[in-house]
């Protein structure tokens, strides 16, 4: 794996004089529609630019916003590559037939379960669903064995979550795929009755830390980042990882795909190859993000729960149904 990654890196460097200069007429060489964290990609993209001599333009937005924009633009889109935080937005673009297949070099470093069956895009990073709980009010033993239990009456006014965020909606998509439409609708109704609905995962963490609620549903990296920085919003809380392949152990993947309409196919594929290479994956693992790299050759800070200790459900990312999630959440009064 290491020899192969080195070869990819050398290939990028050797190709730089040939690939650079595509933007001599005034435009960028690559346009990336980026729904991943802007701060992360602002750190990673210059590494690719330095290797290749290419000029990359990031156009930042949110998962579903950019996915729907790509569908509206169709073959006229200026985008060459699409990046997301969560995979349901990738499925929207894939189902519209707007991706081309990702190269074998990009797919090879990523474990099969984090590549959709279509192979039209690939996972690049992962985040684990977690329950944050207030340590003055509860222990890990008080947390449920399944995320579905948060819909039960005993959790009324004890749980917080952020229904409008793409993160929570991705978790709902895992519940839908694992449990079916009827069970998901019932779960959402119970959460709507029980939960404190907040604007984002940071506020969810703050609500738990302040003792406004006993527990909150979010992704792992919010808590680890705060611990690394100051602990201001996490010192009175800990993380509980649901296991046993429950949908509450869902691992959501960030995706990268090349648009079929791109006139820069080779350069676009090289960018995705860089993101999945050991070098690109390690750079993302070493960043502020604290998301899990998917290339096994890259390692994350040992303070974060090891990726191989997670027990997520086995879900084909291509099957996650964002539009149906939106419909169900709207019916439950959460959107």
Secondary structure, DSSP 8 states (H G I E B T S, - for coil): -HHHHHHHHHHHHHHHHHHTTTTTTSS-SEEEEE-S-HHHHHHHHHHHHHHH---EEEEE--HHHHHHHHHHHGGG---SEEE-SSSHHHHHHHHTT-EE---HHHHHTB-GGGS-TT-SEEEEEEEEEEEEEETTT--GGGS-SSGGGGGSGGGTTTEEE-TTSHHHHHHHHHHHHHH-HHHHHHHHHHHHHH-EE-SSHHHHHHHHHTTSSSEEEEEHHHHHHHHHHT-TTTTTEEEE---TT-GGG-EEEEEEEEETT-S-HHHHHHHHHHHHSHHHHHHHHTSTT--EESBTT----TTS--GGG-------GGG--HHHHHHHHHHTT--
